[in-house]
């Protein structure tokens, strides 16, 4: 009898864990989708709200790190231009490694950011990235964004 109870508990734990894992991934996918939406809509407030107040941007391009608030000041004009219709923006994330529990996550992958100006000129930027996120009051917030290095279109297309 003890063996049966242990076996049932084991199966229950596996099932519960698998459900929790799927639920957490769905929540994280939703957080990434909201960041994409905010950027493409020029919704600066929503994008800024996706980050923890103490978040840090790490730049492999300039070999520096600094508060995300500093980066937001630099990025705000792009959001304003997008919202005003001066540029059209496309943003997409692809994730290759995803480590998480119910309240923390480390995500690795790439992002592709493309702008098209009023004259139809497109500018594409693709980067390798990783991010640390925490779940606070039911919402996933970015704690650290690490923009590692430039990626090519071929690397982007190869990432499933």
LUMMARPA-302503 format. One record per residue (C-alpha): x, y, z. Coordinates in steps of 0.5 Angstrom, whole numbers, padded with zeros to 4 digits. Layout:
// residues N
<r><xx>X</xx><yy>Y</yy><zz>Z</zz></r>
...
END
This chain:
// residues 160
<r><xx>0000</xx><yy>0000</yy><zz>0000</zz></r>
<r><xx>0006</xx><yy>0005</yy><zz>0002</zz></r>
<r><xx>0009</xx><yy>0004</yy><zz>-0005</zz></r>
<r><xx>0002</xx><yy>0006</yy><zz>-0009</zz></r>
<r><xx>0001</xx><yy>0012</yy><zz>-0004</zz></r>
<r><xx>0009</xx><yy>0014</yy><zz>-0006</zz></r>
<r><xx>0008</xx><yy>0012</yy><zz>-0013</zz></r>
<r><xx>0001</xx><yy>0017</yy><zz>-0014</zz></r>
<r><xx>0005</xx><yy>0022</yy><zz>-0010</zz></r>
<r><xx>0010</xx><yy>0022</yy><zz>-0015</zz></r>
<r><xx>0006</xx><yy>0022</yy><zz>-0021</zz></r>
<r><xx>0002</xx><yy>0028</yy><zz>-0018</zz></r>
<r><xx>0008</xx><yy>0032</yy><zz>-0016</zz></r>
<r><xx>0010</xx><yy>0031</yy><zz>-0024</zz></r>
<r><xx>0004</xx><yy>0033</yy><zz>-0026</zz></r>
<r><xx>0003</xx><yy>0039</yy><zz>-0022</zz></r>
<r><xx>0010</xx><yy>0041</yy><zz>-0023</zz></r>
<r><xx>0009</xx><yy>0040</yy><zz>-0031</zz></r>
<r><xx>0003</xx><yy>0045</yy><zz>-0030</zz></r>
<r><xx>0007</xx><yy>0050</yy><zz>-0026</zz></r>
<r><xx>0012</xx><yy>0050</yy><zz>-0031</zz></r>
<r><xx>0007</xx><yy>0051</yy><zz>-0037</zz></r>
<r><xx>0004</xx><yy>0056</yy><zz>-0033</zz></r>
<r><xx>0010</xx><yy>0060</yy><zz>-0032</zz></r>
<r><xx>0012</xx><yy>0060</yy><zz>-0039</zz></r>
<r><xx>0006</xx><yy>0062</yy><zz>-0041</zz></r>
<r><xx>0006</xx><yy>0068</yy><zz>-0037</zz></r>
<r><xx>0013</xx><yy>0070</yy><zz>-0039</zz></r>
<r><xx>0011</xx><yy>0069</yy><zz>-0046</zz></r>
<r><xx>0006</xx><yy>0074</yy><zz>-0045</zz></r>
<r><xx>0011</xx><yy>0079</yy><zz>-0042</zz></r>
<r><xx>0015</xx><yy>0079</yy><zz>-0048</zz></r>
<r><xx>0009</xx><yy>0080</yy><zz>-0052</zz></r>
<r><xx>0007</xx><yy>0086</yy><zz>-0048</zz></r>
<r><xx>0014</xx><yy>0089</yy><zz>-0049</zz></r>
<r><xx>0014</xx><yy>0087</yy><zz>-0057</zz></r>
<r><xx>0007</xx><yy>0091</yy><zz>-0057</zz></r>
<r><xx>0009</xx><yy>0097</yy><zz>-0053</zz></r>
<r><xx>0015</xx><yy>0098</yy><zz>-0057</zz></r>
<r><xx>0011</xx><yy>0097</yy><zz>-0064</zz></r>
<r><xx>0006</xx><yy>0102</yy><zz>-0061</zz></r>
<r><xx>0010</xx><yy>0107</yy><zz>-0058</zz></r>
<r><xx>0007</xx><yy>0106</yy><zz>-0051</zz></r>
<r><xx>0013</xx><yy>0108</yy><zz>-0047</zz></r>
<r><xx>0010</xx><yy>0108</yy><zz>-0041</zz></r>
<r><xx>0008</xx><yy>0101</yy><zz>-0042</zz></r>
<r><xx>0015</xx><yy>0099</yy><zz>-0044</zz></r>
<r><xx>0018</xx><yy>0102</yy><zz>-0038</zz></r>
<r><xx>0013</xx><yy>0099</yy><zz>-0033</zz></r>
<r><xx>0016</xx><yy>0092</yy><zz>-0036</zz></r>
<r><xx>0022</xx><yy>0093</yy><zz>-0032</zz></r>
<r><xx>0024</xx><yy>0093</yy><zz>-0025</zz></r>
<r><xx>0025</xx><yy>0100</yy><zz>-0022</zz></r>
<r><xx>0032</xx><yy>0098</yy><zz>-0020</zz></r>
<r><xx>0033</xx><yy>0094</yy><zz>-0027</zz></r>
<r><xx>0040</xx><yy>0095</yy><zz>-0030</zz></r>
<r><xx>0042</xx><yy>0095</yy><zz>-0038</zz></r>
<r><xx>0049</xx><yy>0091</yy><zz>-0039</zz></r>
<r><xx>0052</xx><yy>0093</yy><zz>-0046</zz></r>
<r><xx>0057</xx><yy>0088</yy><zz>-0049</zz></r>
<r><xx>0057</xx><yy>0094</yy><zz>-0055</zz></r>
<r><xx>0060</xx><yy>0099</yy><zz>-0050</zz></r>
<r><xx>0063</xx><yy>0094</yy><zz>-0045</zz></r>
<r><xx>0059</xx><yy>0098</yy><zz>-0039</zz></r>
<r><xx>0053</xx><yy>0097</yy><zz>-0035</zz></r>
<r><xx>0048</xx><yy>0103</yy><zz>-0032</zz></r>
<r><xx>0041</xx><yy>0104</yy><zz>-0030</zz></r>
<r><xx>0035</xx><yy>0102</yy><zz>-0034</zz></r>
<r><xx>0033</xx><yy>0109</yy><zz>-0033</zz></r>
<r><xx>0039</xx><yy>0112</yy><zz>-0037</zz></r>
<r><xx>0037</xx><yy>0108</yy><zz>-0043</zz></r>
<r><xx>0030</xx><yy>0110</yy><zz>-0042</zz></r>
<r><xx>0032</xx><yy>0117</yy><zz>-0043</zz></r>
<r><xx>0036</xx><yy>0115</yy><zz>-0049</zz></r>
<r><xx>0030</xx><yy>0111</yy><zz>-0052</zz></r>
<r><xx>0024</xx><yy>0115</yy><zz>-0051</zz></r>
<r><xx>0025</xx><yy>0119</yy><zz>-0057</zz></r>
<r><xx>0024</xx><yy>0113</yy><zz>-0061</zz></r>
<r><xx>0018</xx><yy>0111</yy><zz>-0058</zz></r>
<r><xx>0015</xx><yy>0119</yy><zz>-0059</zz></r>
<r><xx>0017</xx><yy>0118</yy><zz>-0066</zz></r>
<r><xx>0013</xx><yy>0111</yy><zz>-0067</zz></r>
<r><xx>0007</xx><yy>0114</yy><zz>-0063</zz></r>
<r><xx>0007</xx><yy>0120</yy><zz>-0068</zz></r>
<r><xx>0007</xx><yy>0116</yy><zz>-0074</zz></r>
<r><xx>0014</xx><yy>0118</yy><zz>-0076</zz></r>
<r><xx>0017</xx><yy>0111</yy><zz>-0076</zz></r>
<r><xx>0014</xx><yy>0104</yy><zz>-0076</zz></r>
<r><xx>0017</xx><yy>0099</yy><zz>-0071</zz></r>
<r><xx>0018</xx><yy>0092</yy><zz>-0071</zz></r>
<r><xx>0020</xx><yy>0088</yy><zz>-0065</zz></r>
<r><xx>0021</xx><yy>0081</yy><zz>-0064</zz></r>
<r><xx>0024</xx><yy>0076</yy><zz>-0059</zz></r>
<r><xx>0027</xx><yy>0069</yy><zz>-0060</zz></r>
<r><xx>0029</xx><yy>0065</yy><zz>-0054</zz></r>
<r><xx>0034</xx><yy>0059</yy><zz>-0054</zz></r>
<r><xx>0035</xx><yy>0058</yy><zz>-0047</zz></r>
<r><xx>0030</xx><yy>0059</yy><zz>-0041</zz></r>
<r><xx>0031</xx><yy>0057</yy><zz>-0034</zz></r>
<r><xx>0026</xx><yy>0059</yy><zz>-0029</zz></r>
<r><xx>0022</xx><yy>0058</yy><zz>-0023</zz></r>
<r><xx>0015</xx><yy>0061</yy><zz>-0020</zz></r>
<r><xx>0018</xx><yy>0068</yy><zz>-0019</zz></r>
<r><xx>0025</xx><yy>0068</yy><zz>-0023</zz></r>
<r><xx>0027</xx><yy>0067</yy><zz>-0030</zz></r>
<r><xx>0034</xx><yy>0067</yy><zz>-0034</zz></r>
<r><xx>0032</xx><yy>0068</yy><zz>-0041</zz></r>
<r><xx>0037</xx><yy>0068</yy><zz>-0047</zz></r>
<r><xx>0036</xx><yy>0069</yy><zz>-0054</zz></r>
<r><xx>0036</xx><yy>0074</yy><zz>-0059</zz></r>
<r><xx>0032</xx><yy>0080</yy><zz>-0061</zz></r>
<r><xx>0030</xx><yy>0084</yy><zz>-0068</zz></r>
<r><xx>0029</xx><yy>0091</yy><zz>-0068</zz></r>
<r><xx>0027</xx><yy>0094</yy><zz>-0075</zz></r>
<r><xx>0025</xx><yy>0101</yy><zz>-0076</zz></r>
<r><xx>0022</xx><yy>0104</yy><zz>-0083</zz></r>
<r><xx>0022</xx><yy>0112</yy><zz>-0083</zz></r>
<r><xx>0017</xx><yy>0116</yy><zz>-0087</zz></r>
<r><xx>0021</xx><yy>0115</yy><zz>-0094</zz></r>
<r><xx>0021</xx><yy>0107</yy><zz>-0093</zz></r>
<r><xx>0028</xx><yy>0107</yy><zz>-0091</zz></r>
<r><xx>0029</xx><yy>0100</yy><zz>-0086</zz></r>
<r><xx>0034</xx><yy>0100</yy><zz>-0081</zz></r>
<r><xx>0035</xx><yy>0093</yy><zz>-0078</zz></r>
<r><xx>0039</xx><yy>0091</yy><zz>-0071</zz></r>
<r><xx>0039</xx><yy>0084</yy><zz>-0069</zz></r>
<r><xx>0043</xx><yy>0082</yy><zz>-0062</zz></r>
<r><xx>0044</xx><yy>0077</yy><zz>-0058</zz></r>
<r><xx>0041</xx><yy>0078</yy><zz>-0051</zz></r>
<r><xx>0040</xx><yy>0075</yy><zz>-0044</zz></r>
<r><xx>0035</xx><yy>0077</yy><zz>-0039</zz></r>
<r><xx>0034</xx><yy>0076</yy><zz>-0032</zz></r>
<r><xx>0026</xx><yy>0077</yy><zz>-0029</zz></r>
<r><xx>0023</xx><yy>0077</yy><zz>-0023</zz></r>
<r><xx>0015</xx><yy>0076</yy><zz>-0021</zz></r>
<r><xx>0013</xx><yy>0082</yy><zz>-0017</zz></r>
<r><xx>0006</xx><yy>0082</yy><zz>-0015</zz></r>
<r><xx>0004</xx><yy>0077</yy><zz>-0020</zz></r>
<r><xx>0007</xx><yy>0081</yy><zz>-0026</zz></r>
<r><xx>0014</xx><yy>0079</yy><zz>-0029</zz></r>
<r><xx>0019</xx><yy>0085</yy><zz>-0029</zz></r>
<r><xx>0026</xx><yy>0085</yy><zz>-0032</zz></r>
<r><xx>0031</xx><yy>0086</yy><zz>-0027</zz></r>
<r><xx>0037</xx><yy>0086</yy><zz>-0032</zz></r>
<r><xx>0038</xx><yy>0086</yy><zz>-0040</zz></r>
<r><xx>0044</xx><yy>0084</yy><zz>-0043</zz></r>
<r><xx>0045</xx><yy>0086</yy><zz>-0050</zz></r>
<r><xx>0051</xx><yy>0082</yy><zz>-0051</zz></r>
<r><xx>0053</xx><yy>0083</yy><zz>-0059</zz></r>
<r><xx>0051</xx><yy>0084</yy><zz>-0066</zz></r>
<r><xx>0047</xx><yy>0078</yy><zz>-0069</zz></r>
<r><xx>0047</xx><yy>0077</yy><zz>-0077</zz></r>
<r><xx>0040</xx><yy>0075</yy><zz>-0080</zz></r>
<r><xx>0043</xx><yy>0068</yy><zz>-0082</zz></r>
<r><xx>0043</xx><yy>0067</yy><zz>-0074</zz></r>
<r><xx>0036</xx><yy>0070</yy><zz>-0073</zz></r>
<r><xx>0033</xx><yy>0066</yy><zz>-0078</zz></r>
<r><xx>0037</xx><yy>0059</yy><zz>-0076</zz></r>
<r><xx>0034</xx><yy>0060</yy><zz>-0068</zz></r>
<r><xx>0028</xx><yy>0057</yy><zz>-0068</zz></r>
END
